[in-house]
């Protein structure tokens, strides 16, 4: 087995793990400052944008697959 993918996967896992840790720590520290209402409002906005993006992607995928002639029936 080649060693390059193993090293890159380990590096990616460590880098993403550290980034997630510091992002969660930063957001937790920001929430302790008493800005809980703003934090909840921002979280709601992010969730709504994410839901709309997922819905738009699903509609686009359905439209594209129907235009390509794929059988979409169950």
MOSUL-V515081 format. One record per residue. N is the residue number from 0. RES is the residue in one small letter. PHI is phi in whole degrees, -180 to 180 (* if undefined). NEAR is the number of other C-alpha atoms within 10 Angstrom. Layout:
BEGIN
((N,RES,PHI,NEAR) (N,RES,PHI,NEAR))
END
This chain:
BEGIN
((0,x,*,5) (1,x,-76,6) (2,x,-84,7) (3,x,-64,8) (4,x,-63,10) (5,x,-64,11) (6,x,-65,11) (7,x,-66,11) (8,x,-67,11) (9,x,-64,11) (10,x,-61,12) (11,x,-64,12) (12,x,-64,12) (13,x,-66,12) (14,x,-64,12) (15,x,-68,12) (16,x,-63,12) (17,x,-65,12) (18,x,-63,12) (19,x,-65,12) (20,x,-60,11) (21,x,-70,12) (22,x,-67,12) (23,x,-66,12) (24,x,-62,12) (25,x,-64,11) (26,x,-66,11) (27,x,-65,11) (28,x,-64,11) (29,x,-67,13) (30,x,-70,15) (31,x,-75,9) (32,x,-80,8) (33,x,94,10) (34,x,-98,10) (35,x,-69,12) (36,x,-65,10) (37,x,-66,11) (38,x,-66,14) (39,x,-66,12) (40,x,-63,11) (41,x,-66,12) (42,x,-62,12) (43,x,-64,12) (44,x,-63,12) (45,x,-64,12) (46,x,-64,12) (47,x,-66,12) (48,x,-64,12) (49,x,-64,12) (50,x,-64,12) (51,x,-65,12) (52,x,-66,12) (53,x,-65,12) (54,x,-63,12) (55,x,-64,12) (56,x,-66,12) (57,x,-66,12) (58,x,-65,12) (59,x,-63,12) (60,x,-65,12) (61,x,-64,14) (62,x,-62,11) (63,x,-65,12) (64,x,-68,13) (65,x,-71,12) (66,x,-70,9) (67,x,-84,9) (68,x,85,8) (69,x,-77,10) (70,x,-80,8) (71,x,-103,8) (72,x,-80,4) (73,x,-86,3))
END
